[in-house]
C-alpha cells in the first residue's frame, strides 16, 4: 500500500539544483510504501521528493519593474504559468545540491560553483552516450532566470588533465569514461572512437566559451603520458597501458592538435 504526504515548507526556501534543473523547494512529497515480508513482518520504505517552483517572485517583480510591467516583451516571463508546484519525481531530497536560501541577497555565482552544479549532469550524459542539445547553456539560462549573475573565471588559460575514471557521481558497474581531474570545467566523455570523442569535447568547449568568454582556452594532457607528475596513481605502470589509457593518450594528443575555438558570431558558435 502506498501513501503520500505533502509537507509544505516555510520561507526562507532553499534554492536547489540537480541534473540540469534549478528551482525553489517549496514543499516535500513523502511517499510511504508499506511492505510485508515472507513471514508477515511489517516494514516501510520512504522516499522524499522535492516540490519546486521555477518562479522566484522577487526576480519576477524586478524584471517587471525594469520593463514597466510589460510582460509580453519577455518570453521567459510568458512561460512561468506552469512553473510552480513541480514534483521532481526522479530525484530524492538527498540527491540535490543546495545553492542558496531565498532570503540571501547575494545572487552572484562563481564559475567554479556553476561547474560544480553542472558536473553531475554532464557525467550522467557521458554514461548515456548521447549528448543531445546545448545542456551547459540550457542550465546557464535557468540559473540566470533564477536571478543569479554568473561570474567568469579569472584564469583564462586552463590546464585539463584527462584520465580514465568510473566517475565522481555515478557508478555504472564497470563502465569507464574519460574526464578532467578536477571540478573546474568538467569534461566527461564516453570512451569511443577518438574522432567521435573529439566532436564531444568540441561541443563542451564551445559551450564553455559561450558561457564564460571566447578568450577561455584549454590545454589538454593525459595522465598516462610523460612527463609524469605527482598526480599519477601508485599502481600506474607506464610500460603497460590499458586500452582505455591508450585512448586517453590519443584523444589528449588529438585535442592539442585541433582548433577547438571557432569564431563566435553574434554570440553563437558556428556548428555548436
WOBELKA-V831298 format. One record per residue. N is the residue number from 1. RES is the residue in one small letter. NEAR is the number of other ideal C-beta (glycine too) atoms within 12 Angstrom. D_CENTER is the distance of its C-alpha to the mean C-alpha in Angstrom with 2 decimals. Layout:
N:RES:NEAR:D_CENTER ; N:RES:NEAR:D_CENTER
This chain:
1:x:13:35.58 ; 2:x:15:32.35 ; 3:x:15:32.33 ; 4:x:20:29.77 ; 5:x:17:29.78 ; 6:x:18:27.91 ; 7:x:19:27.58 ; 8:x:15:27.34 ; 9:x:23:25.91 ; 10:x:14:27.57 ; 11:x:19:26.27 ; 12:x:18:24.72 ; 13:x:31:21.71 ; 14:x:30:18.34 ; 15:x:41:15.38 ; 16:x:35:12.56 ; 17:x:36:8.92 ; 18:x:33:7.59 ; 19:x:31:5.95 ; 20:x:32:5.29 ; 21:x:36:8.56 ; 22:x:44:10.37 ; 23:x:38:14.08 ; 24:x:40:17.22 ; 25:x:41:18.44 ; 26:x:32:22.10 ; 27:x:29:23.19 ; 28:x:30:22.65 ; 29:x:30:23.91 ; 30:x:24:25.69 ; 31:x:24:26.73 ; 32:x:17:29.70 ; 33:x:15:31.04 ; 34:x:15:34.58 ; 35:x:15:35.63 ; 36:x:12:38.93 ; 37:x:10:39.49 ; 38:x:7:42.20 ; 39:x:7:44.73 ; 40:x:8:43.78 ; 41:x:10:41.71 ; 42:x:11:39.62 ; 43:x:15:35.91 ; 44:x:17:32.84 ; 45:x:16:29.10 ; 46:x:22:26.82 ; 47:x:25:23.32 ; 48:x:27:21.73 ; 49:x:29:19.32 ; 50:x:40:18.01 ; 51:x:33:19.79 ; 52:x:37:18.10 ; 53:x:33:19.22 ; 54:x:34:17.28 ; 55:x:30:20.31 ; 56:x:38:20.90 ; 57:x:22:24.64 ; 58:x:22:25.14 ; 59:x:29:22.78 ; 60:x:29:24.54 ; 61:x:16:27.88 ; 62:x:16:27.19 ; 63:x:27:26.16 ; 64:x:20:29.21 ; 65:x:14:31.41 ; 66:x:15:30.22 ; 67:x:18:31.16 ; 68:x:11:34.34 ; 69:x:15:33.31 ; 70:x:13:32.96 ; 71:x:20:30.00 ; 72:x:12:30.84 ; 73:x:14:29.72 ; 74:x:21:26.03 ; 75:x:13:24.28 ; 76:x:25:21.28 ; 77:x:26:23.87 ; 78:x:16:25.66 ; 79:x:16:22.82 ; 80:x:24:22.54 ; 81:x:14:25.37 ; 82:x:11:23.21 ; 83:x:26:20.62 ; 84:x:21:22.23 ; 85:x:21:22.62 ; 86:x:25:19.76 ; 87:x:27:19.40 ; 88:x:32:16.12 ; 89:x:15:18.33 ; 90:x:16:15.86 ; 91:x:30:14.38 ; 92:x:22:16.66 ; 93:x:27:16.93 ; 94:x:15:16.55 ; 95:x:23:12.99 ; 96:x:29:11.59 ; 97:x:29:10.71 ; 98:x:24:13.46 ; 99:x:36:12.92 ; 100:x:29:16.60 ; 101:x:20:19.79 ; 102:x:30:21.16 ; 103:x:16:24.30 ; 104:x:20:22.71 ; 105:x:11:23.75 ; 106:x:17:21.30 ; 107:x:26:18.55 ; 108:x:19:17.54 ; 109:x:33:14.11 ; 110:x:22:14.16 ; 111:x:30:12.25 ; 112:x:23:11.56 ; 113:x:28:10.33 ; 114:x:41:7.85 ; 115:x:39:6.67 ; 116:x:26:6.92 ; 117:x:37:4.89 ; 118:x:43:1.64 ; 119:x:36:3.94 ; 120:x:31:4.94 ; 121:x:37:3.96 ; 122:x:42:5.28 ; 123:x:35:7.78 ; 124:x:31:8.81 ; 125:x:35:9.46 ; 126:x:39:11.40 ; 127:x:29:13.40 ; 128:x:21:14.20 ; 129:x:19:15.55 ; 130:x:14:14.91 ; 131:x:28:12.72 ; 132:x:16:13.84 ; 133:x:15:13.32 ; 134:x:23:11.70 ; 135:x:34:8.11 ; 136:x:36:7.06 ; 137:x:28:10.30 ; 138:x:24:10.17 ; 139:x:35:7.51 ; 140:x:31:9.60 ; 141:x:25:12.61 ; 142:x:35:11.76 ; 143:x:37:11.33 ; 144:x:24:14.57 ; 145:x:31:16.26 ; 146:x:39:15.88 ; 147:x:31:18.05 ; 148:x:28:15.97 ; 149:x:19:16.97 ; 150:x:34:14.35 ; 151:x:21:16.35 ; 152:x:26:16.60 ; 153:x:25:16.85 ; 154:x:15:20.54 ; 155:x:19:20.51 ; 156:x:19:20.81 ; 157:x:15:21.54 ; 158:x:30:19.02 ; 159:x:23:19.88 ; 160:x:38:17.55 ; 161:x:33:19.26 ; 162:x:41:18.24 ; 163:x:37:19.15 ; 164:x:34:19.34 ; 165:x:33:17.44 ; 166:x:22:16.81 ; 167:x:28:13.30 ; 168:x:24:12.20 ; 169:x:28:10.94 ; 170:x:25:12.92 ; 171:x:15:16.58 ; 172:x:20:17.60 ; 173:x:9:21.25 ; 174:x:12:22.27 ; 175:x:22:19.74 ; 176:x:27:18.60 ; 177:x:38:16.02 ; 178:x:44:16.04 ; 179:x:41:13.57 ; 180:x:40:14.24 ; 181:x:29:15.86 ; 182:x:21:14.00 ; 183:x:25:10.67 ; 184:x:28:11.53 ; 185:x:41:10.17 ; 186:x:42:8.70 ; 187:x:44:10.41 ; 188:x:44:10.68 ; 189:x:45:13.43 ; 190:x:33:15.86 ; 191:x:33:19.38 ; 192:x:24:21.72 ; 193:x:15:24.23 ; 194:x:24:23.62 ; 195:x:16:24.00 ; 196:x:20:21.30 ; 197:x:35:18.95 ; 198:x:29:20.01 ; 199:x:24:19.07 ; 200:x:36:15.51 ; 201:x:38:15.28 ; 202:x:30:17.04 ; 203:x:31:14.56 ; 204:x:43:11.65 ; 205:x:37:14.24 ; 206:x:32:15.59 ; 207:x:37:12.53 ; 208:x:42:12.14 ; 209:x:33:15.85 ; 210:x:30:15.68 ; 211:x:35:13.30 ; 212:x:33:15.07 ; 213:x:22:18.44 ; 214:x:23:20.36 ; 215:x:17:22.00 ; 216:x:30:18.98 ; 217:x:24:20.11 ; 218:x:34:18.92 ; 219:x:21:21.52 ; 220:x:37:20.91 ; 221:x:28:22.88 ; 222:x:38:22.95 ; 223:x:32:23.61 ; 224:x:35:26.47 ; 225:x:26:28.47 ; 226:x:15:30.94 ; 227:x:13:31.28 ; 228:x:17:29.80 ; 229:x:16:28.71 ; 230:x:10:28.12 ; 231:x:19:24.69 ; 232:x:21:26.27 ; 233:x:18:26.74 ; 234:x:8:30.21 ; 235:x:9:30.60 ; 236:x:22:29.63 ; 237:x:13:32.66 ; 238:x:19:32.56 ; 239:x:9:35.55 ; 240:x:11:34.04 ; 241:x:20:30.57 ; 242:x:20:28.91 ; 243:x:14:28.08 ; 244:x:28:24.34 ; 245:x:30:25.15 ; 246:x:21:27.41 ; 247:x:32:24.74 ; 248:x:37:22.45 ; 249:x:29:25.42 ; 250:x:28:26.05 ; 251:x:41:22.64 ; 252:x:36:22.66 ; 253:x:21:26.13 ; 254:x:27:25.24 ; 255:x:36:22.42 ; 256:x:23:24.99 ; 257:x:13:27.45 ; 258:x:21:25.39 ; 259:x:15:24.95 ; 260:x:30:21.22 ; 261:x:22:21.90 ; 262:x:19:23.66 ; 263:x:14:25.31 ; 264:x:20:23.25 ; 265:x:12:25.48 ; 266:x:8:25.23 ; 267:x:14:21.64 ; 268:x:17:20.60 ; 269:x:26:20.39 ; 270:x:15:22.89 ; 271:x:17:21.80 ; 272:x:25:18.07
